[in-house]
Amino acid sequence: MNTSVDTAHIQSLDSAHFLHPFTDFKDLNTRGAKVITRAQDIYVWDSEGNRFLDAMSGLWCVNVGYGRQELADAAHRQMMTLPYYNSFFQTTNVPAATLAARLASLAPPVRERSFQHVFYSSSGSESNDSNVRMVRRYWDLLGQPQRKVIIGRINGYHGSTMAGASLGGMGGMHAQGDLPLPNFTHIGQPYFYENGWPGETPDDFGRRAAGWLESRILELGAEKVAAFIAEPVQGAGGVIIPPSTYWPEIQRIVDKYGILLISDEVICAFGRLGHWFAYEKFGYKPDLVTFAKAVTSGYIPLGGVMVGNRVAEVLIDQGGEFAHGYTYSGHPVACAVALANLDIMEREQLPQRVRDDVGPYLAQRFAELNAHPLVGEAQTCGFVGGLLLVRDKLARQGFDPALAVGMRCRSHCFKNGLVMRAVGDRMIIAPPLVMTRDQIDEMMGLIVRCLDDTLAELRAAGQFE
Ligand code: PXG
């Protein structure tokens, strides 16, 4: 396949016309964006012919890897049959109805709150907007319109629309645009390394961190609280894996006060943590589950909400018309690609593979990084992993943020042919689930090389003892 492109030309078009997401526009224009031209399996190539091992699955989404003919064929077939039709005015389409039933069959039942219904969108952000609409509608219909507040977490990420950014707890986002909107509030995150007390065990910390939810509910008045939203494992926040005591205690608290629980699984569903849905791994019982990204392995945009029976029954039986939806809710091509994607995941048993085989192997290899002089902690959960770069391991002291050590490490990654993301000084991975053990070894070799290069740079600059 001829993918040769004129890099300078594309960069000039890009800097003249394309405003990139979460980007300092002026800064990018001075350096020029890397032009990614093609991808296969777990690798991507740029326009200069450099190959990168993509340890981020694009952006946490390409779970089945790149270059899957079946997904292209499914899109092509569906485009030639029915490329688009709306589902607003009492019509449906074959892929959307089939996928909804398929997703319902994959979502494990939880008590009376089984998941039989799906509300479709095209992204994680839109799905969380839909969650806010459904949560408010639910409480209004139950005659408790004063239940308006949704509690999220500091450093949680739930998208970039006004509601998504309000649900999330990213200070940088809140600082722009007068966010969060009213009736959104945030508690601390279950990040043991940063927030655990000296001598406290992770389990004790997990219970304490969950207790922040109860304290906030009591501060606000339980009758005002509509829902709690959280990621099973925080992704964009830096792969923050909660202690095992955290989720059971959260469950106890939401049950005690009757508030809805939203599990935002935009990153964690579809095998990423070794299960179709991540709430199964942690054993909690959400009322709403946000999904997007890997439902199509990112080949085409699709998102949605799995609506548990507790909410669905009220909306269906008492709600009349629900005044909310998107042009692309139930898009036939996106849903057809999702079905083909789920076929691949099922046939190749990707969730089981992550749970029983490559996940444990990655955990073992990644844990070896704890021995590196720069690494304060290194941990995985399924096929996400995070490591923290620190100045002094024993004293648990990090670097001055002004040194931007994470970004410097990321530059070494690019130079060495590895895509790994930096969140502050946490380096994070979320590799494609099709990765083999040999490829895990290849990735680990690259990670060690990048850490060594970062260490050498810091030592040369006198910034590491
Ligand atoms: N919820 C979660 C948990 C996410 O991770 C969204 C919602 C929003 O999805 P959309 O499709 O609207 O982007 C996400 C998205 C990062 C990064 O820097 C992570 C996401 C998006 C962009 C960047 O890690 N996650």
Residues whose N, C-alpha, C, O or C-beta is under 5 A from the ligand:
A	BS01	PXG	S123 G124 S125 E126 Y157 H158 G159 E231 G235 A236 D264 V266 I267 A292
